[in-house]
């Protein structure tokens, strides 16, 4: 695999420059028009790559290398969208778009996959089968993974396995994190509107108070994790917003709240959403009000195929060394790579991005910046995974 190392070393400055360009021009879910165009222009310069833009009637891109070779194919995925967050940094390539930034490292994921396509194109003679590169929009709440899967990203050529990486600040640069089985949570959301007659703040006895009732509902929702779901099941129910009232002496006629639900099991998530509706409607009725409840399932849980995890670990040990592979447990974050993994086996691994010469900043923070020193490791991992899987597929 020294050929991969040589190509990565040569193209790394280009990939770093691309990452900086993407970082300075963040775009939110399903708005990644400039990003998609920029990526497509870079991909168009890679010989042997067949490119479909606007994939899934979105800003997605499907690129195929060796599409005329026999399948099944290996799919490599990167997400492209940014977050609605104001960047707080003095980087020369900081966000130029107010209120938007790449706070989850998707600029690094995207640049890494473009670089991987460049590497594999130079060694196409060593690929006995096709590679699909999925540049996906809208991971941050827009369900871009579902959009691309439903549009046929796993067909023509037929995909046999799917891999993705995610930069991880809690791992050092050069480390690779692996979680077998249930790795990330099934997510959901809820929106509750409590309605009552409202009235004067000096005469609370004459009306039901939607703010007090909402407080009771918030308290009741905490019983889901502590008393309604088995303590052996990881569960999160978080109320993230609550709004009601216009003046200190007015009891309003409505109060609204919303929140998120997390569980490692898709079935437990469905139970939680059912309990939320029951608690909200029955609590409101007990105090003479009504509650309108809307719940929704968002992303399924990410299930990393154990065999795919063993394969990633083998590649990492060969490339970096045995000490570089870190086994970890599941987290309650969500990821729409789960939609791919519902259809084909595969896994998402963590790419260490921490470095001793910079402060530790977690994902989704206004000071976050993907570590350029991790791009080389990411490209080598993804390229090696594709080559070795195709050469050893059954």
C-alpha positions in Angstrom: 0.0 0.0 0.0 3.0 2.3 -0.2 1.5 3.6 -3.5 -1.4 5.0 -1.5 1.0 6.7 0.9 2.9 8.3 -2.0 -0.1 9.7 -3.7 -1.6 11.0 -0.4 1.7 12.8 0.4 1.7 14.5 -3.0 -1.9 15.6 -3.1 -2.3 16.6 0.6 -1.6 20.3 0.0 -4.5 20.4 -2.5 -6.8 18.6 -0.1 -5.9 21.0 2.7 -6.6 24.0 0.5 -9.9 22.5 -0.6 -10.9 22.0 3.1 -10.1 25.6 3.9 -12.1 26.8 0.9 -15.1 24.7 2.0 -14.7 25.9 5.6 -15.0 29.5 4.6 -18.1 29.0 2.5 -20.5 26.9 4.8 -24.0 26.1 3.6 -26.9 24.6 5.6 -28.8 21.4 4.8 -30.1 21.2 1.2 -28.7 24.6 0.5 -25.2 23.3 -0.4 -25.3 24.6 -4.0 -21.9 26.3 -4.0 -20.4 23.4 -2.1 -21.8 20.9 -4.5 -20.6 22.8 -7.5 -17.1 23.2 -6.0 -16.9 19.5 -5.2 -18.2 18.6 -8.7 -15.6 20.8 -10.4 -12.8 19.1 -8.5 -14.2 15.7 -9.2 -14.4 16.5 -12.9 -10.6 16.8 -13.1 -10.2 13.2 -11.9 -9.8 10.8 -14.8 -12.1 7.8 -15.0 -14.7 9.2 -12.7 -18.4 9.2 -13.8 -20.2 12.1 -12.0 -23.9 12.7 -11.3 -24.8 16.0 -9.8 -28.2 17.0 -8.4 -28.5 13.4 -7.2 -31.8 12.7 -5.5 -33.1 16.0 -6.8 -30.9 17.6 -4.2 -27.4 18.9 -3.9 -26.0 15.4 -3.6 -23.3 14.0 -5.9 -22.8 10.4 -6.9 -19.4 9.6 -8.4 -18.3 6.2 -9.6 -14.9 4.9 -10.4 -14.6 1.6 -12.4 -18.3 1.4 -13.1 -17.7 -1.1 -15.9 -16.0 -3.5 -13.5 -18.0 -6.4 -12.0 -19.7 -5.7 -8.7 -20.5 -5.6 -5.9 -19.2 -2.1 -5.2 -17.9 -0.4 -2.1 -19.5 2.9 -1.2 -17.6 5.7 0.6 -19.7 8.6 2.0 -19.0 12.1 3.1 -21.5 14.8 4.3 -21.3 18.4 3.1 -23.6 20.6 5.2 -22.8 23.1 7.9 -24.5 24.3 11.0 -26.5 27.4 11.9 -23.8 28.7 14.2 -21.7 31.9 14.3 -18.0 31.0 14.1 -15.7 32.4 16.9 -12.2 32.2 15.5 -9.4 34.2 14.0 -8.6 31.6 11.3 -7.6 33.0 7.9 -10.2 30.7 6.4 -13.0 31.3 8.9 -16.6 31.4 7.8 -17.5 34.2 5.5 -21.2 33.5 6.0 -22.8 35.1 9.0 -24.5 32.6 11.3 -23.2 29.5 9.5 -20.1 27.4 10.1 -18.6 24.0 9.7 -18.8 23.1 13.4 -19.1 19.4 12.8 -16.1 18.9 10.5 -18.1 18.1 7.3 -15.6 20.3 5.4 -12.9 17.8 6.5 -15.1 14.8 5.6 -15.8 16.2 2.1 -12.2 17.2 1.4 -11.0 13.8 2.6 -13.4 12.0 0.2 -12.4 14.1 -2.8 -8.8 13.3 -1.9 -9.6 9.6 -1.7 -11.2 9.7 -5.1 -7.9 11.3 -6.4 -5.9 8.5 -4.8 -8.0 5.6 -6.1 -8.1 7.1 -9.6 -4.3 6.8 -9.8 -4.4 3.2 -8.8 -7.5 2.1 -10.7 -5.6 -0.8 -12.1 -5.5 -2.3 -8.6 -9.3 -2.1 -8.2 -11.1 -5.3 -9.3 -14.5 -3.7 -8.8 -16.3 -0.3 -8.7 -16.1 2.4 -6.0 -19.1 4.7 -5.3 -18.4 8.1 -3.8 -21.5 9.6 -2.1 -21.2 13.3 -1.4 -24.3 13.8 0.7 -26.3 16.9 1.7 -28.3 17.5 4.8 -26.9 15.2 7.5 -27.6 17.9 10.2 -31.3 17.2 10.5 -32.3 17.1 6.8 -32.2 13.4 6.2 -29.9 13.6 3.2 -28.9 10.0 3.7 -32.5 8.9 3.3 -32.8 11.1 0.2 -29.8 9.5 -1.5 -30.7 6.0 -0.6 -34.3 6.4 -1.9 -32.9 7.9 -5.1 -30.8 4.8 -5.7 -27.3 5.6 -4.5 -26.9 1.9 -3.7 -27.8 0.8 -7.2 -26.0 0.9 -10.6 -23.5 -0.3 -9.6 -25.0 -2.4 -6.8 -23.3 -1.6 -3.5 -22.2 -4.5 -1.3 -20.8 -2.5 1.6 -20.7 1.1 2.8 -18.1 3.0 4.9 -17.9 6.5 6.4 -15.7 8.4 8.8 -16.4 11.1 11.3 -13.7 13.4 12.8 -13.6 12.9 16.6 -12.0 15.4 19.0 -11.8 12.9 21.8 -9.3 10.8 19.8 -5.8 11.9 19.0 -4.7 12.4 15.4 -3.6 9.0 14.1 -6.1 7.1 16.1 -9.2 5.3 14.7 -12.2 4.6 16.9 -14.5 1.6 16.3 -17.8 0.6 17.9 -19.4 -2.7 17.0 -23.2 -3.2 16.8 -25.4 -0.3 17.9 -23.1 2.7 17.7 -25.4 5.7 17.6 -28.9 6.5 18.7 -32.2 6.4 17.0 -33.5 10.0 17.1 -36.8 11.7 17.2 -38.5 15.0 18.0 -41.6 16.3 19.7 -43.6 19.6 19.5 -46.2 20.3 22.2 -48.7 23.2 22.3 -50.6 23.7 25.5 -53.8 25.8 25.1 -56.0 27.3 27.8 -58.3 30.3 28.1 -55.7 32.7 29.5 -56.5 35.7 31.7 -55.3 38.3 34.1 -52.2 37.5 36.1 -54.0 38.8 39.3 -56.9 36.3 38.9 -55.3 32.8 38.2 -58.3 31.1 39.7 -60.4 32.1 36.7 -58.4 30.2 34.1 -56.0 27.3 33.5 -52.4 28.5 33.2 -50.6 26.9 30.2 -47.2 27.9 31.6 -47.7 26.0 34.9 -49.2 23.1 33.0 -46.2 23.0 30.6 -43.9 22.9 33.7 -45.9 19.9 34.9 -45.5 18.3 31.5 -41.8 18.9 31.5 -41.6 17.2 34.9 -43.7 14.3 33.7 -41.5 13.7 30.7 -38.6 13.0 33.0 -40.5 10.0 34.3 -40.1 8.3 30.9 -36.4 7.6 31.4 -36.6 7.0 35.1 -39.8 5.0 35.5 -41.3 4.0 32.1 -38.4 2.5 30.2 -36.2 -0.3 31.4 -33.0 1.1 33.2 -31.1 -1.3 31.0 -32.0 0.8 27.9 -30.1 4.1 27.3 -32.7 6.8 26.9 -32.6 10.6 26.5 -35.7 12.9 26.5 -34.6 16.6 26.4 -36.9 19.6 26.3 -34.9 22.1 24.2 -37.3 25.0 23.8 -40.2 26.5 25.8 -42.0 29.7 24.9 -45.1 31.3 26.4 -46.5 34.6 27.4 -46.1 38.3 26.4 -46.2 40.2 29.7 -45.6 39.7 33.4 -49.2 40.2 34.4 -50.9 38.2 31.7 -51.7 34.5 31.8 -51.2 33.5 28.2 -53.6 31.3 26.2 -50.8 29.0 24.9 -47.3 27.7 25.7 -45.1 25.8 23.2 -42.2 23.5 23.8 -40.1 21.2 21.7 -37.4 18.6 22.3 -35.4 15.6 21.2 -35.6 11.9 21.9 -32.7 9.4 21.8 -32.6 5.7 22.2 -30.2 3.0 20.9 -33.3 0.9 19.9 -35.7 2.0 17.2 -38.4 0.2 19.1 -37.7 2.0 22.3 -37.7 5.3 20.5 -41.3 4.5 19.2 -42.3 3.7 22.8 -40.9 7.0 24.1 -42.8 9.1 21.5 -46.0 7.3 22.4 -45.4 8.1 26.1 -44.8 11.8 25.3 -48.2 12.1 23.7 -49.9 10.4 26.6 -48.2 12.5 29.3 -48.8 15.8 27.5 -52.4 15.3 26.6 -53.5 13.7 30.0 -51.6 16.3 32.1 -53.2 19.2 30.2 -56.6 17.6 30.5 -56.2 17.1 34.3 -55.8 20.9 34.7 -58.5 22.0 32.3 -56.4 22.6 29.2 -55.6 20.9 26.0 -52.3 19.8 24.5 -51.6 19.3 20.8 -48.7 16.9 20.3 -46.7 16.3 17.2 -44.0 13.6 17.3 -41.7 12.3 14.6 -39.1 9.7 14.1 -35.9 11.2 12.6 -32.9 8.9 12.1 -32.7 5.2 12.8 -30.0 3.9 15.0 -26.6 3.4 13.5 -25.7 -0.3 13.5 -22.1 -1.0 12.7 -21.7 -4.5 11.2 -19.2 -6.4 13.5 -17.5 -7.9 10.5 -17.1 -4.5 8.9 -15.7 -3.2 12.1 -13.2 -6.0 12.3 -12.1 -5.2 8.7 -11.6 -1.5 9.6 -9.6 -2.5 12.6 -7.4 -4.7 10.5 -6.8 -2.0 8.0 -5.9 0.5 10.7 -3.5 -1.9 12.5 -1.7 -2.6 9.3 -1.5 1.1 8.4 -0.9 2.8 11.8 -0.2 0.1 14.3 -2.2 -1.9 16.9 -2.2 0.9 19.5 -3.9 3.2 17.1 -7.2 1.3 17.2 -9.5 2.4 20.0 -12.6 0.4 20.9 -15.5 2.5 22.3 -19.1 2.2 23.3 -22.2 3.8 21.7 -23.1 7.4 21.9 -26.6 9.1 22.0 -25.8 11.3 19.0 -27.7 10.6 15.7 -26.3 10.1 12.2 -28.2 9.5 8.9 -25.5 7.1 7.7 -27.9 4.7 9.4 -30.1 4.8 6.3 -27.3 3.2 4.2 -26.6 0.6 6.9 -30.3 -0.4 6.9 -29.8 -1.6 3.3 -26.2 -2.9 3.2 -23.6 -3.9 5.8 -20.9 -1.5 6.7 -19.7 0.8 9.4 -18.8 4.3 10.4 -15.5 4.8 12.2 -14.1 7.7 14.1 -11.1 9.6 12.9 -9.0 11.2 15.6 -8.5 14.9 15.2 -7.1 16.0 18.5 -3.6 17.4 18.6 -1.3 18.5 21.5 -0.6 21.9 20.0 -4.3 23.1 20.0 -7.0 23.3 22.6 -9.7 20.5 22.7 -12.9 21.8 21.2 -15.9 19.5 20.9 -18.2 19.2 17.9 -21.0 21.8 17.4 -19.0 24.5 19.2 -18.3 27.9 17.6 -14.5 27.4 17.9 -14.4 24.0 16.3 -12.1 23.4 13.3 -11.2 20.1 11.7 -7.6 19.2 12.1 -5.7 19.3 8.7 -3.2 16.9 10.1 -5.9 14.2 10.2 -6.7 14.5 6.5 -3.9 12.2 5.4 -4.9 9.5 7.8 -8.5 9.7 6.7 -7.6 9.5 3.0 -5.2 6.5 3.6 -7.9 4.7 5.7 -10.6 5.2 3.1 -8.4 4.3 0.2 -7.1 1.2 1.9 -10.5 0.1 2.9 -11.8 0.3 -0.7 -8.8 -1.5 -2.2 -8.6 -4.2 0.3 -12.4 -4.9 0.5 -12.6 -5.1 -3.3 -9.6 -7.4 -3.5 -10.9 -9.7 -0.8 -14.7 -9.6 -1.5 -16.4 -12.9 -2.0 
